[in-house]
Amino acid sequence: MAGRSRVRATAQAEPGASGFSAETLRFLKALDFHQDRGWFQAHRALYERVVRSPMIATVEAVVGGLARRKLPFTGDPRSAIMRIHRDVRFTRDKRPFNAHTAMMLSRSGRRESIGKFYLQVDPRGSFLAAGFYRPEPADLLRLRRAIVARPGRFLAMQQALKKAGLALDPEDQLTRRPSGFADLDPRIDAAVRLKSFFVLRDLAEPEVLDRSVLVKAAGDFAAASMPLMRFGWDVLG
């Protein structure tokens, strides 16, 4: 890997751009190892070819696949692709680069839209996610109150997720009930302590490296996540 030539980033994939490859994962591993701006600039052309261009094409393919299935997530590469550069202003971790590439879609295609679909390609483990990650305090309170007010509806949503092989991720939650929530139905106690409401699906490497398989997996996952998305959108608008 040599040369310091730049490839100008565009919002269109190169003609005939291929999907992700073993070279994509090797580049991300190397980036994680070096975590150096000079190294990245020296290998930027390779990044554009094996990471960014395939991600642009993947956004377009996934959005097209979701639209054909009438699933309400959309976006374009200009807004959907997450930055490879990390924002280190408010964290102790000063590594300058993400060692993965990712995309985020929403109902409107805008980042500020509530409820997201997410795909991360990562040598350490790729995955799909959908839901409401760390909503604003007022929105989180509305979700919690909706669960308490209509527990049957919430439990039915959980059951629908279960039938599709999904479950709310339990890791991002309070150790105690939030203030103002007492004497809860034990079936919803854990849900009221959640700080995020989202589902995950791990992706095996062969799924990531075959675009048609990846697009189908993304569509199947988005469809399976819809009970959660409809619940959240009905509450939050």
CORLINFEN-V952562 format. One record per helix or strand of 2 or more residues. SS is the DSSP state (2 for helix, 1 for strand). FROM is the first residue (numbers start at 1). LEN is the number of residues. If there is no record, write none. Layout:
BEGIN
<<SS;FROM;LEN> <SS;FROM;LEN>>
END
This chain:
BEGIN
<<2;22;13> <2;37;6> <2;44;25> <2;77;4> <1;100;7> <1;116;7> <1;126;7> <2;137;13> <2;151;13> <2;189;4> <1;197;7> <2;205;5> <2;211;26>>
END
